[in-house]
Amino acid sequence: MLHGRSAPVLAGFDLQYKTYSWAEALAQAGYDVFMMDLQGSGRSPRPEMGSPCNLSKTDQELLTPRPPGFTPCSPSYPFQLNNSDSDQAELHTVVEYIKQECKVPKVAFVGWSAAAFTMGPYAVQHPENVESMFLLAPIFPPQATSSPPSPLPSSGVPMSLGTRYGLEKAWNLELRSPDQREPGMVEAVWAAHMDSDPVGRTWGPPEGLNRIRSFVRWGWNETTAGQSGVLGGDVPVLIVDGEHDRTANTTPPSSTEFTFSVRALYDAITGPHKVMVRALGASHQMPWEQQHQNLHNLSTQWIKDRQVGGETTGVFVMDKNGVISPAP
């Protein structure tokens, strides 16, 4: 299980609140479950992210009132932290560890949001290691670049900051009914973020700040996704898309690098073993919403049978009761 851009893996997949732990649901179904934080996220090492100087000027303005005595400063590491190659190399190391630890030839992938940037291209390059792929709300820019920038590392700063207010504001934009998210969820989710960031929780306002690694991406687009028919061929793919998700489905801006479309990923996959399920009444934050158990059940079925309701191809909708039917 691999996290997205801003939520550490334990907050995303193992939220210790009522029945929301997705990882626990899979474990109870009999699977060995491994979760990884890429470098710069959660409980993995966070090089160059301990100094508040390594923030943009805008983010430095959030550092009030903590740490005490902080004054604006220039970055000591004026580069972005990770890139597509380094992320895939980390994933490969973990996959090889799991294969050896569990004595299995392949690993099933579960990824949320920006995890697709790493898991998608990795599966194309290493189908021998990937049994299947379950992508929730995958970020997919169909017209993005295939080439790395030069030089590397890319200029910038190694991290940005997320706020509790920002989390709630973005989530609220995708709420369409009063029962979509139960009361207290923002607090539970933010507390889990802070549990995975002992430094960020001591910065800024009393509720703390979430340090988010920066990364440079390339090689995940309609060409990559369709390469050699691997995705949907050697690697069966299930894509789940929340009906109200405007994070992974954007209105095209001026830059194609930031035009995202979940349906475009389904269309780009050239292999026949591909399924897409639109979850009615759900947002980009479905693991933290009332429909989370539908998500758990769907992933358990897919990992076991690599089918959805007996089907291995097609586009479907899932209602709030978890009932799946062909898309109109």
KATACOR-V846964 format. One record per backbone hydrogen bond with DSSP energy under -1.0 kcal/mol. NH is the residue of the N-H (numbers start at 1). CO is the residue of the C=O. Records with the same first field share a line. If there is no record, write none. Layout:
NH=CO  CO
//
This chain:
2=110
12=8
13=9
14=10
17=15
20=17
23=13
25=21
26=22
27=23
28=24
30=27
31=26
36=1
40=45
41=38
44=41
49=46
54=51
60=56
62=59
63=60
64=62
70=67
79=77
80=154
82=214
84=216
87=83
88=84
89=85
90=86
91=87
92=88
93=89
94=90
95=91
96=92
97=93
98=94
99=95
100=96
101=97
102=98
104=99
107=129
109=132
111=134
112=2
113=136
115=112
116=113
117=114
118=115
119=115
120=116
122=118
123=119
124=120
125=121
126=122
129=126
131=107
133=236
134=109
135=238
136=111
137=240
139=113
144=141
156=78
160=212
162=210
167=163
168=164
169=165
170=166
171=167
172=168
173=169
174=171
175=172
180=177
185=182
188=184
189=185
190=186
191=187
192=188
193=189
194=190
195=191
196=192
197=194
201=197
202=199
203=200
204=66
208=205
209=200
210=162
212=160
214=158
216=82
219=145
222=142
225=221
227=224
229=226
230=227
232=235
233=230
235=230
237=273
238=133
239=275
240=135
241=277
243=279
244=282
245=242
250=260
258=255
259=256
261=140
266=262
267=263
268=264
269=265
271=231
273=232
274=272
275=237
276=314
277=239
278=316
279=241
280=318
282=279
288=285
289=286
290=180
292=289
295=291
296=292
297=293
298=294
299=295
300=296
301=297
302=298
303=299
304=300
305=301
306=302
308=311
311=308
314=274
316=276
317=325
318=278
319=323
322=319
325=317
327=315
//
